[in-house]
Amino acid sequence: MQNIINGIKYGISYFTVLPIKVPYFEANKEFYRGVLFSLPIVGSILALIVILLFLFIPMPILYKSILVAILYPFLYGFLHLEAVADTIDAIFASYSNKDIYQIIKEPQIGSIGAIGVFCFILLKIIAIGFLLYYHHFLAIFIAFIFSRYSVLFALDFDYHKDSTFINSLKNSYQLKAQYKIIFFPIYFFTRIILEKLQKRLGFLNGDTLGFSIELQEIIYLNIAIFILSY
């Protein structure tokens, strides 16, 4: 049980910039299961911080809705955004004879990947700013939680042998079949995105998973805007 708690603490510290101290731990199945359990908690914490910042910053509502939306990526240390850039670079590299895996693992990003990240951030800021402005706080909670909860459904896929962290998560937890029915939208989007990436790139790794998380967050935010606009 203690290792699960340590895994949850580690997940919160890893997926956010919150100063959570993690004591000595044994990286076993219980620990990685705790990391998985931390994902919806991380989404809830980030949503709560974003909403509280919006409510308590003493500025005009339009300005602070945009400001808080911009601050949001800082709260999780821009995690996954490099993965977005690497994945976009790899997708475009797949149309040539280049080594796709080598490109996706390069420390620097290409110009196309940089443009892609800019578009992702812009879409996210616009969507979050809109939902904050109109006080649709529940939609923000759902988008932040669902996008991160998608990792559980992503574990159905096989990952590159060098993706040790993802493979450790995969080996620690078996998703129950009924969850795919209860959370069908998450299962559906996760499957579509990762199947397309696997077909295009020939493999999946941590970068493609990060890309899926970021893309799904944008999808859920925009679905909420579409529904709430009617």
Order of alpha helices (4+ residues) and beta strands (2+ residues): alpha-alpha-alpha-alpha-alpha-alpha-alpha-alpha-alpha-alpha-alpha
